[in-house]
């Protein structure tokens, strides 16, 4: 088996060019077709091992990656640990070296702290895929979101997309802003001022604090999960007030253009950021997102392990 | 054994002159002039002979975290950096908050290659809740108190400590210095880098500049109320520098230091997610860096300190949020101050040597002018020698330098500590 000494990584959307994103999305179409076959499995990665290394609970993302790996005939192993390696006195590097030594060709890393996948990539010969790092990036989510929008609209060029909710703590929002705008869409961030990042200067977005003012002019609305901790942190007064101002209620859904799409990364808090009726609306593509997530992750695994490509994304270099 | 430092230029608070320095076996300067003799010759051609450097802010980690540093290794690192005195921070385990730990640090220091000047905590266990026995500590010669690592949060207790310290001036023989790490923890909690454009992009929770500035503002007000001497540690923001400048103009008894990293690095360095760039207070923006340099230039900031904070490699091999803050500083301070502070050589030596010596109250032994009879605490620096930074090559037990691989100009060639040549030609002798 190849040692993968030259393996590339997939760490973030930051730094990826439009052409790189489009190439992955084109390839995803092929894997989506495989997913529709009676026996949705190909031998592309037979004998390869994909390790999911999750320091944070995430049933959905883990299942999506595992399904993708198995459809490509790869073996999967899993590590689930608490958010903090400190609690066991083990350094993150130790943990990663142990997992790598089980023969993993790819590490799918989820961690509650930003930059962890970048650190891991420096310590292992395996290909590292960022499955979400703190409040930083969740690049495969952004790809599946783009794929879902393209599936319905052909292209993102000229689309006006609102991302609504806790942008400050959202890795989905950071990756989506980069991917949507790279593909030609216009993005408006809609949130209470406390749930925006401290400085969005230089981001290719506009900002609004009132959902009602932007609703009628959207091609897609992307609702983010709101966590109850935001109240104890003093960021918003109550879930009720948040829902009054930012929830996609049936009334607000009615004011969306008739062809506007409704997205959510899941799992939804029904009645909080989105009403049950809006989630079940004919314009909702929330379940398409789940299905497409498997296809996108197959494409990424294939590109990294089946073709030894370096996807280069996420290579943020600071001025030292 | 006598020593002769031959062929260099002396540069001290009295100015510059090309003279040799003879050091007697009593650890004092025997003669300054020409045609002198010594048992051991130290070549100083093309070099500058300066009073030894004084670091107001060193974490020596002993007792308690000897895996990261010991007093012996930290002092050796200091000697290689031209330091002859290090003010040891009290965040040891146990905390240096009583006479027993002070005496332990001193005893270990006496066997090392620098003079180790223990500072002690403001509050018992650095807990911020109960005043440390300042009087007992003053009576054994402790003159600097700090809860460094955290600021003293409770304004009422800070006021009481300040008032109390003013009653100890006669017992110490000079005003007690209360050194504050300015950070309102309620505002900084949960933040791991400077809050701004970079933290927003990187998704690392930030702490705003105002967390530092509010405590600088509070302590200046309390100095006005109490008359105590407050020394501001590691100033890092433009507004902090501006407030200290105004306080000094108003005649208040405040002093300040800046670290080398706060005038050489910005928050952009965190984009690598490498916790070697994680430090408290955090690396700030380019305009903060400019303000710190301006503060050094106009004397608002009295001294360059290192905040030398060694950490074992494995504790930095964690996610950025989780890794402990701190970076090495002793062996790079001279070159960085010479190359990046904007100060000329005489001012570089002033902020590294005689100004911090006066704040530490050790100006009789360190930073003193190079004249016969003065204690021989000296360093000989080559301002033009270039070298490449390597954490592994440093004498510190840790290697967490943020300047790894950088080529710097200016290096310490010899260091003489109490008459002993502890560094010769860039090599530690013991």
Interface residues (C-beta under 8 A of the other chain):
Chain A: X14 X84 X85 X86 X91 X92 X93 X94 X111 X113 X114 X115 X116 X118 X119 X123 X133 X134 X135 X136 X137 X171 X174 X197 X198 X199 X200 X201 X202 X203 X316 X317 X318 X319 X320
Chain B: X195 X196 X197 X198 X199 X200 X201 X202 X203 X204 X205 X206 X208 X265 X266 X268 X269 X270 X271 X272 X273 X274 X314 X315 X317 X318 X319 X320 X321 X322 X402
